[in-house]
Amino acid sequence: MSEARTYFVPDGLAGERIDVGVARLTGLSRSKAGDLVDSESVTVEGRVVSRSRRLMAGERIDVVLPAPPAAEPIETPIDMDVVYEDADIIVVDKPAGVAAHPSVGWEGPNVVGALRAAGVTITSYGPAERKGIVHRLDVGTSGLMVVAKSERAYTTLKRAFKERTVDKIYHCLVQGHPFPEKGTIDAPIARDHRHSWKMAVVAGGRPSITHYTTIETLGGAALLEVDLETGRTHQIRVHMAAIHHPAVGDPLYGSDPTLSEKLGLDRQWLHACRLAFEHPGTGRRVEFESDYPEDLQRALDRMRQGDLW
């Protein structure tokens, strides 16, 4: 079945063409987004528009997405580093622009499809579109993911993530200087009732706890080490925005798009740099680390040079 979604144009998409905006908001290719506009499956403030129409901040966009393809992941070869692999697990360094698994509205590459293309056999446990997936990273977030190859690994790791015995450490560059420099954000998260495509701090939402420590103070920004106690959708991005220090490069949650442009950054500055858990086969604690990818390192170096504000 087709799916109707409603979006509101964030400041970072103001002035863009409607096909570009729909592509960014939905994850579809620009060509597919343009086809939806041409077929009148997209309206702006209730009106059919042409694909050259420019967007204004705050405008309502209604999109009727086509029925999703078969849930079984399609092989999608991509350049993705394998950090570790054995009979039970495979740990990968997911690039930005890659989803964890197929989903409605996303036509880009995904980790499950990439592993299939590489000939990696993963467990049959889990829903068809995300077999072996025990945790996820946002499309725009890079870094470490573990995928279960065996049934015991899937069961054990799912329980470990649920019981919060997995260490998930991220580095995040945020605007401004959080005070105190080290703290905990304990605020429930749920889907934003005003904008279905965003998450927000919402009374009655799912308990969400984020610990952060400032590891470097820069002119107008700070580099944080973030330890997730829980694992909600967009948790770090939502919590940082809630304390008025959004991740650099994240206009969806209130960052300055001008700064992103100056840094040449087209996604949030957020990287899953360390992952540790008890190995589901041996029971021993294992730990993996990942360096910053080129785009984040380049943006950080530029921030260190100053003169951006």
N, C-alpha and C positions, 0 to 999 in steps of 0.2 A: 504494500500500500504506500501511496505517496504520503509525505509528511509536511505539514505547514509549520513554518517557524517565523517568529517575529524578532527583528533586531532593531537596535537604535544606533545611529551613526556616532561612533566615538570621535573626539576631536582629531585624533590622528588620521582619520579617513576623510576629513572635510576637504573638499576640492577635488577628490578623486572621482573618476568615472564610475557609474553604477556597476559596470561589469567587474571593475577592479575591486570595488567595495564588497560586492557579493562574494567574489572569490576569496577575499581575505577573511570575511566573516564566517563563511561556510566550510572553507578548506577545499572547495572545488577548484578545478583549473579555470583560468580566465576564459578559455574557449567555452567550457561547459556553462560557466556563469552567464556568458553572453548569450548562449543558446536559450537559457531560461528566461532572460530578459526579452529576447525576440519572440518567444512563445507566450509572452504575457503571463508567465508564472511568477513574475516579480512586480510588486507595486511599491511606490514610494508615496507615503501619506495617502494611500488608497487609490492612487492613480497609476495607470500603465505608463511607462516611460520608454525612451529609446536607450540603447546601450551607451550613448555618448553623454547622457545626462550627468551633470556634476552634483555631488552630494554636499549637503550642509550638515554640520554637527547637530545631533539631537533628532534628526529626521527618523521616522519609522519606516522600516523596510519589511515587507511581508514576502516571504519566499515559499513557494510550494516545491519541495524537493521531490525528485522522482523516487520510485520504489527502489530500495537498495538492491545491489546485485546479490548473488548467492553468498551466503555467509562464509563459505569455505575460502580461506585466504588464497590469493593468486600469487604465484612465484614472482617476486619483484627484486631482481638483483640490484644491490647497492653496495657502495664502498663503506663497510662497517667493520671496525676492528673487533676481533674476538680476543678478549682479555684472558679468558680461562675456559677450558672445556674438559669434561670427563663424562663418564657414563650417566651421571645423574643430572648435571647442570651445565649450562653454558652462560658465561658472563660476557656481555657485549658492551661496547662503548657507543651508545646510540647517538648518531649525528642529529643536529637540529633539522627540522623539516621532515622527520620520519615519525610516524605514529607507532604506538606499541602494537596495535592490531587494527584490522579493518573496522570501520564504523560508518553509519549513515552520514552521507555528505562529504566523506573524505575519500578522495581518489588518488592521493599520493602514496608513496611507499610506506611500508610498515615492517616492523621487526619480524613478525611471524612469517610474512611472505618472503622476506630476505633470507631468513634461515632455511626455508624450504628450497629457495633457489640455490642455496649453497650446499644442499644435500644433507642438512642437519635434520635428524629425526627427533622430534620432540614428543612428549607424552600426548596421549589421546584424551587425558583428563581435562576438563574445563569446557566451556561453551565452544561451539564449532568455530567461531571467528577468532577466538583467543585461547586456543589450546596451549597449555604450558605457561600462560602468562599469570604470574603471581603478584605483580605490582606494575605500575605504569609510570611513564614520564609524559608530560605534555609534548605536543608536536614541536613546540618551540624551545623545549628544554633539552639540552644535551647531557650525556653522561652515562653512568653505569646502570645496567639492568641485568637481573638474573632471570633466566628462563628455565623451567623445569623440563628435563629430557625423560625422566622416569616417573612412574606413578608415585613412588614413595617420596620423591623430591617435591612433586606438586603438593601432595598432602602435607608434608612436613613444613614446607616453606609457606604455604597458605596459613597454616596455624601460627608459624613464627611471626609473620607480619601482623596477624590478628592479635597476637599476644604481646606485640611491640618489643620483641627480643632482637629485632634487626636494627642495626645502626645505619641510618641513612643520612649522610652528611653532604650538604650542598654549600657552594659558595655563590653569593648573590651580591651584585653591585647595586646599591640603592641610592636614590637621590637624598641629599641632606645627610645629617649626622644624627642617628637615633640616640635618644637619651632615656634611660641610662645606656651606656655603651654595651652592656651585657644584660639580657633580660629574657623574660618568658611572656609569650602572648598566648593567653588562654581565652579563646573566643569562638563560639560555635559557628559553623559554616553550613550554608544551604544555598540552593539556587536562588538568585536574586529575583524576587517576585515581580520586579519592574522590567527586568531584562532577562529573558529565559536563557540567553547564551552566556550569562556571566554567573559567577558565584559571588557570595557576599557574606559578611558577618550578619547572622540573623538569629534573633532570640528563638530558642527552640530548635536550632539547627543541630547538626551532629557535633559532638565534642571534638575540639581541634586544638592541639597544643604545639607551639613552635618555640624552640629555644634558639637564641641568636647571640653571637659574640662579635664585636667589631674587631677585625684583624688589621685593618688599615684605613686611616682617615685621609681623604683626598679633598681637593678644592671643590666643595659643593656636592660631594658624594662620599660613600663609605663602602668598603668591602667587608661583607659579613660572612662568618661561618654559621651555617644554620643546621640545627639538629632537629629533625622531625620526630616528635613522639607519636603523632598520628599521621595518617596519609590521605587527606581529603583532596578532591579535585581542586587544583590551583591554590593549594593551601598557602604556600609561601607568598605567592603573588597577592592573594587576598589579605593575608595578615600584614604584610608590609604596607599595602595601601591603607589598611585600617589604622595604622599608626602614622600615616601621612609621610611615608618614605617608600614610595613605589619602586619596584625594580626598574633600573635604567632600561630603556628600550621596550617598555610595556605600556603603550598608550591605552590599551584596553582597561587597565587599572590605574590610570591617572598619571603616567609619566609624561615628561616634557618631550613631545615629538621633535622639537628643534634640536635637543641634545642628541637624540638618536641619529638624526641626519648628520650632525657634525661628527659623530663617531663612526658613521658608516655602518650602523647597527640596524638590522631589520628583524630583530627578535629580542626577547627579554634576556638580560644578562643574568643567566641562571644555569648552573652546571652541577650535576650530581657527581661529586668528585671522590666520594669514598662510600663503600658498601661493605658491611661486615655481618656475618651470621654463622650459625652452627651448620656445618656441612651436613646435608640430609643423609649422606651415606656413612661418613666416618664419625660424625658427632663432634669433630674438632672445629674450633672457631677459625674461620677464614676471613681475610680482609683484602679488598681490592681498591686500587686508586687509579684516578684518571687525571691527566693534565688538561689545562684549559685548551679548547680548540682555537684555531687561528683567529677567528673573528672576535672572540671574547678577549683573547690576549692583546690583540691590536687595539681594541676599544679601551682596555684597561691601561695600556701604555700611553694612549692618547690622553686619558684622564690624568695620568701622572704628570704629563707635560704641562697641564694647566691651560689658562687663557681660553676657556670654553664658555664662560658665563658672561 
